[in-house]
């Protein structure tokens, strides 16, 4: 038997960074995001031998162990091991050999929530195998605990919830890890137009998000006035974006994205660089009314809002930077699991 799962990657449209502690604990955070037709995949195949095989097919990484209740966290395939260790500890896994295989439709460090989404997908495969009784909030919080507490990886909270719930969501973050996911009922024609106008561009660079997030956290702890005020404005931006999408004021979205990008650059010095700024300027001159860097910043994907038919001139303007446009669709479903022979 093979137990499979997939969880969607997400694009953050507003409020990015306000889901990160200690800001969310002290002030409360708000983010608006949407899931895409790009996925993290996981499958568990039972073996006849008492071995545990782990492989990241997209990264060409592989490790094999004799059956054990705990696998070593050593910098290779740690997300896979972290989920196994925690599920083994909390629920017990049968003394059976298995092969856990993963793949993600976007590179690590791309700003689409790849790591956290992969943790959700791996959890989904174990849930399918072991028939674990977990609801959506349970799964997302469990994935957050594994990544942030067990593996000590820096980051926020939005990615686990986006991957689990799916769709377009307005998320609120409070102290004591309290999260409220508010699904938005956006008219289909608005979503079609947003999908047509919102360009997803891979800069062909990646970054270590933890470094940027730690700088952001330090600025909050030290009460850096400029950085904290920028986060306040980003939280307000998420409400602006929610109103624009629900009311169909799509002509405002570029300006709202640009407002957020200008604020985000105040949160931490390494969020942008000269290459990102040059790409952004080129896209604006070609007709984009606004855009942003995805995720923590520093590299990965950028998004640009291109009204009318300006997406074609924007794509042409970006062609000299060596990146690529990534096709996608907005999707409404989150984590999906199934069993096959």
Beta strands, then each sheet from edge to edge (+ up, - down):
strand 1: 2-14
strand 2: 29-46
strand 3: 51-56
strand 4: 61-66
strand 5: 98-104
strand 6: 168-173
strand 7: 179-183
strand 8: 198-202
strand 9: 290-293
strand 10: 301-305
strand 11: 324-325
strand 12: 336-340
sheet 1: 4+ 3- 5- 2+ 1- 12+
sheet 2: 4+ 3- 5- 2+ 6- 7+
sheet 3: 9+ 10- 8+ 11-
end
